[in-house]
């Protein structure tokens, strides 16, 4: 039989092209990477603005972290229903424009002596609302650009690299810029990154199809469908529960450490940025190697080991003692372990969520997860401030580290930890009756 006689049906299937050949995904990826880099400046600059420029108490710093994430608790589920009814590209565009304007308002108020703790709390909350809209949209929008479920792990890995790269470079840049310009003025750097992200979105040429949603459907019914989808699937349910605990642990530890490092250990902004930036290399390494690791080892055990590292990392902070260089080294090791586990686990988690959810439910599924994940973070930030005020930052860190380690028991019980490979992609439409 000649080559021309080969039946196309019997010919070997061509290997799917990498996302490096998907120009619109690359535009989105670059824009989101720049935006995440600026976000890291904000994450460090906002509490340092409250601590250094406004003399905020520990409780006020905890409340600041809470109001940044509280919109996920209050609004994510309802906004997730709306996200499934509209084109996500437009929501992302306007969300970034809103965040750019709100962040620029902080240095403006500071320079005119009008910035107060209540004003900072209101602005932080509004930034949180815009962040909810953007986060719900981009995770649901990526499958539109990627198209094939076979590329979900690759897309998740690339987005994880972006997040980890921002985690590495962002805190270091933030620490230097904050020390040089003061925290409020450093926030101006964030406005430029959001502008570049907006430009990258405008360059995307892939047309997002209009969602097919009937007008007579009630929001309460769609909300129940979203919750039922997540909590009715064992894998998604356990991912959500463990995710809540992990985010609670991470934000609690991060907030307590910021208070402890600044006020007890006496670390300056540059040193804090160095600690977070150096430790975040772990997250970058985790995201870079995640695709190979998932391809080589069973999905479940890889998820278990990565999440265990994340949960046990805070123990190194409370065990740190000795000369300051040694203490700083243990601080870096703690966050390195946490971020490395997060870098690998996040790729698996996002890929599983996208694989187990049809496109028609993607917004509501993402909203459920965002509510739990960022809700855990919001409560963690609030508890951190209140507990540090009550028993001191050092003792609060001990409580947080022990509680974080206890969550490993949940990982042992989770069916996700027993997965051998990625499940088949779900394509059917969920029941609406």
PyMOL commands that set and color helices and strands:
alter all, ss='L'
color gray80, all
select helices_A, chain A and resi 3-5+19-21+23-53+58-83+88-111+117-146+149-181+183-186+188-202+219-232+234-265+269-279+281-296+299-312+315-319+324-355+359-391+393-406+408-413+415-418
alter helices_A, ss='H'
color red, helices_A
deselect
rebuild
show_as cartoon
